[in-house]
Amino acid sequence: MGAKDIVTKDYTKESVVFADAFNQYIYKGEQVIKPENLRPLDMNLTGIPHGAEGAGVPVQRFRDVLKSVTVMEDEHRVYLLLAIEAQSEVHHAMPVRNMVYDALQYAAQVEETARAHRKARKAGEPEELEKKPDASEYLSGFYREDRLIPVITLVLYFSPGEWDGMGQ
């Protein structure tokens, strides 16, 4: 990791900077995301996507910065996972890289939900025992009423040069 990358990651980890970036891009500068409501999360992402003929292929990726936040929007609470990828050089495959990060994040949420259901069933929790998952719910461990927390990834380009990674 180069010196520029270390500096930009440290800069974007600051909750005030992080909140400002998302408030600018999502809420047009309105201070909806408050720095004090941000919680840092583990930036290590692992998963085992299916490879050829169903063989698992272990994958590990590291996000630059990942935080959870609860915001109030129209009197409703909204839970979000927010990530920043800080770039000092153009990365032409950045959209694909972000899709992999986001997919691994969603897969981890599904696995955690399935693990919680299994644990509750094993502990004999009445609420969980009353549920009668159908075959698809049982197979995935993720029930119809379960919800994923949305992941929003923002790429910040820290360079005096023009970003030309989108193609012309």
N, C-alpha and C positions, 0 to 999 in steps of 0.2 A: 504494500500500500504506500503510495507516494505521499510526500509532505502536504501537497494540495488537498488530497483526499482526507487526510487526518484533520486538517484545519476546517474544511467544509463540514465534515461530519460532526466535529465538536461544536461548531457554530450552530448547525441546525438542531442539535440535541437540546439546546437552550429552549425552555418552554415558551418564553416570550417570542423568540424568533419563530419557533414552530407554529405557535398559534397565529402569529401575524401572517405567515405564509398562507395558511389555510383560510384565514378570514379574508385575505385579499382575493384569493382565487375562487373561493366558494361563495362568500357572502359580500363580495364587492367592497371590502374594507370595513364592513360593520363588525364590531367586536362581539361575535357570537360565541366563539370558542375562547374560553378563558384559560390562561396559562395554569392557574391553580387547579383546574379540572383535568389536566392531562396526567396520565399515569404511564411511565415507561414500561414497555413490554420486552420480553426476550426477542432478540432480533435473529436468533438461530431458527431456521425453518428446515424441517426434515420431512420426508415422505417416501413412499414406495409406490410410484406410479407403475402401472402394468406395462411390461415390455412385450417383446415378441412371444407369442404362444402363452400368454398369461404369466410369464416370468416377471417377478418383481425386480425393479431397478432402483436401488436406494439413491436418494437425492438429498443433498444438503446445500442450502443457500443462506446467505447472511444479508439481511436488509441493512441499510445505512441507519435509519431511525424509524422506530415503530412505537406508537403510543395509543392508548385507549382514551376515549373522552365520552362524557355524557353531556349533551347540550339540550337546552329547552328550545323547542321550536313550535310555535303556535300552541302553547300550553301543553305540548306533548313532549315527553322525554325521548330523545333519540340517542341510541348507542352507536358509536362508530369506532372503527380501528383506522387510524391515520398513519400513513407512512410517507417518508421523504427519501427519495434517492437523489443524492447530491452528485452532480457530474461536473468535472473540470475539463473533460474532453467529450466530444460527440461520440455517442454510442449508437450506431445505426440500428441495432436490434433492441433498443430500449423498450419498445412496446411489448415485444415477446418476453423479454426478461421480466418485466412487470407482471405480465400475465402468469408466468411461472410462480413468482412470489405470491401473487394474490391467490392462485389456485392452491398452493401449499398452505396458505393461511386458512382458506375455507375448508380444506381437507382436515386440517388440525381441529377446527371447530366441530366438524362432523364426528371425528374420532373421539373427541372429548365428550360430546353429547352421548354417543353410543356407550362410552365407558361409564358415564354417570347413570344411564339407564340400567346397565348390567349390574353395577354396584348396588343400586337401589333395590333391584329385584332380588339380588342375592341376600341383602340385608332384610328382606321381607317387608319393605315399606309399603303400607296399605295402598297409598295412592298409585304406586307403580304396579302393584299386583292387580289392581282393578283394570288397568289398561290391558287390552287384548290386541297386541299389534298384529296386523295382517302380515302376510308372507313378505311383502316388500319392505315393510317397516322392520320386521324381525331381521331380515337379511342385512339391511343397511345399518340397523341400530338407530336410525334417524326417523322420527315419527312425523306425521303430517303437521302436528301442531308445533313442532320444533322450528326454531328460526335461527338463521345465520346473522351474525353482526356484519354489516357492510364494511368493506375494506376500500379505502380511497388512497391511491398512491399519487403523490405529486413529485414530479421530477424538477429539480432546480438546477439550472445550468450556470455555473460560476466560471465564466471566461469572458474576456473582452471580445472574442471572436463571435461571429454570428453562428447560431445553431443551424446546421444544414442537414440534420438527421432525418428529416421528414420526406426527403426526396422532392423533386420538382416536377 
